[in-house]
Amino acid sequence: MIENEYLMLVIGMGLVTFLPRWIPLFFLTKQNLPDVIVEWLDLIPAAILSALLLPALITTGDPRHLAIFQPELLVAIPTFIFALKTKSLGGTVVVGMSLFWLAGRMI
């Protein structure tokens, strides 16, 4: 009986994950969206990434408090500048990891 419950749980989780992605794709593939909406949709990945990264970069501790000059932020700034200038994902990862390693060695 428990195996059936787990199977139904996994199938349900798969549907909950799949359907919100499939439904808009299915209904919007044949339509042309206005340019304003397309430009707005292009901003969503950057907004999500910044919402995930910014709290980790400028806050610390439990409970969270503002800590502007922590190593993660000091490393992220030159890494971000490198990413903007070169648009190289591999290079950005290498620069960011190298700077983070260097910051850990110096602090």
C-alpha positions in Angstrom: 0.0 0.0 0.0 2.8 2.4 0.9 4.5 1.8 -2.5 1.3 2.9 -4.3 1.1 6.1 -2.2 4.7 6.9 -3.1 4.1 6.2 -6.7 1.0 8.5 -6.7 3.0 11.2 -4.9 5.8 11.1 -7.5 3.4 11.2 -10.4 1.5 14.1 -8.7 4.8 16.0 -8.2 5.7 15.4 -11.8 2.4 16.8 -13.0 2.6 19.8 -10.8 6.1 20.5 -12.1 5.3 19.7 -15.8 1.9 21.3 -16.3 2.7 24.9 -15.5 5.5 24.8 -18.0 3.7 22.9 -20.7 0.3 24.8 -20.7 1.7 28.2 -21.7 4.1 26.6 -24.2 1.2 24.7 -25.8 -1.1 27.7 -26.0 1.4 30.4 -26.9 3.6 28.7 -29.5 1.3 29.5 -32.4 0.7 33.2 -31.4 2.9 36.2 -31.9 3.2 38.1 -28.6 3.5 41.9 -28.7 7.1 43.3 -28.5 6.4 44.8 -25.1 5.6 41.5 -23.6 8.6 39.8 -25.2 10.9 42.4 -23.8 9.3 42.1 -20.4 9.7 38.3 -20.5 13.4 38.7 -21.4 13.9 40.5 -18.0 12.5 37.6 -15.9 15.7 35.5 -15.7 17.8 38.5 -14.6 15.2 39.5 -12.0 15.1 35.9 -10.5 18.8 35.6 -10.4 19.2 39.0 -8.7 16.5 38.1 -6.2 18.4 34.9 -5.4 21.9 36.3 -5.2 21.5 39.7 -3.6 20.4 38.6 -0.1 23.2 36.1 0.0 25.7 38.8 -1.0 24.7 41.6 1.3 23.3 39.8 4.4 24.8 37.4 6.8 24.1 35.6 10.1 21.0 34.1 11.7 18.9 36.2 12.0 20.0 37.9 8.8 21.6 41.3 9.2 23.1 43.7 6.7 26.9 43.2 6.1 28.0 45.1 3.1 31.8 44.3 3.1 31.8 40.6 3.2 34.1 38.5 0.9 31.2 37.2 -1.3 30.2 40.7 -2.3 33.8 41.9 -2.8 34.3 38.9 -5.2 31.0 39.3 -7.0 31.6 42.9 -8.1 34.7 42.2 -10.3 33.2 38.9 -11.4 30.1 40.8 -12.6 32.1 43.4 -14.4 34.1 40.6 -16.1 30.8 39.0 -17.2 29.5 42.2 -18.6 32.6 42.9 -20.6 33.3 39.5 -22.0 29.9 37.7 -22.0 31.8 34.5 -21.4 30.1 32.0 -19.0 33.2 29.8 -18.7 35.5 32.7 -18.1 33.1 34.3 -15.6 33.0 31.0 -13.6 36.8 30.7 -13.6 37.3 34.3 -12.6 34.7 34.1 -9.9 36.0 30.9 -8.4 39.6 32.2 -8.6 38.7 35.4 -6.9 36.7 33.6 -4.2 39.7 31.2 -3.6 42.0 34.2 -3.4 39.7 36.1 -1.0 39.5 33.0 1.2 43.3 32.8 1.3 43.7 36.5 2.2 41.0 36.8 4.8 
